[in-house]
């Protein structure tokens, strides 16, 4: 139990400091470059690319932000669980 408590506290602290939140989601808009989005959200958790569209996700499926890019410009954003 004594070893688990510090891990739980660390997890709670990291979650509180996450850039994946409603305030940062509100800062995103179409036309932003990947580097502008990363300046707000940090490094994406994952990115996939199909043809000319690159979709990057920050966070998880249950609590995350997704941005789709074409020619390095954000064309769509979505959020889950914020």
N, C-alpha and C positions, 0 to 999 in steps of 0.2 A: 504494500500500500504506500509506503514512504517513497518508493521509487516511481510510482505512477503519478503521484501528485505533481511533481515538477514538470512532467511531460504534459499533463493536462493544463497546467498554467501556461506553459510555453505555447501550446496549441491555441489557447484562448487569446493570448497576446498577439500571435501571428494573424489570427482571424480578425482581430480588431484593427490591425494595421493594414489590412488588405486594400489594394487600390480598386478592387472589384466591388463598387458600391454605387448607389443611386446618384450621388453627387458627381462622381466621375463619369458615369454614363450620360448625365445631362450635358457634359462638356463636349461630347462627341457630336459630329455633324458630317453630312456628306461632303465629299471633296477633300477631307483631311488625308494627308499622306500617312503611310505606315509609321514613319518615324514620329509624326505628331501624335498619333494614337498611342504609340509606345511611350512617349514622354508622359502621358497621362496614366496609362494602365500598367506599364512595365512590359516585360517579356511575355509573349503569349504562352499559354500552356500547350497549345498545339495549333498547327496550321495545315490545311489541305489545299491542294490546287487542282482545279479541273478546268482545262482549256485556259481561258484568260482570267478566270475568277479565282482569287485566293481568299479562303475563309479562315480567319483566325479566331480562336477562343481563349478567353482569359477566365480562369476559374474552372468550374465543373458544369455538368449538364443541369444539376439541380440549383446551382447558384453561380451564374456566370454571365459574361458579356461576349457576344459574337459580333465580328465586323467582317463584311465582305468587301474586298478590294478588286478593282479592275484598273489596270495601268497605274498602280500605286495611288489610287484615290478611293477613299471609302465611298461605297455606293449604297450600303444598307447596314443597319445596326439592329441588334436585338438583345434583350436581357431576360434572365430567368431568376426568380427568387431573390431579387434585391429588395 
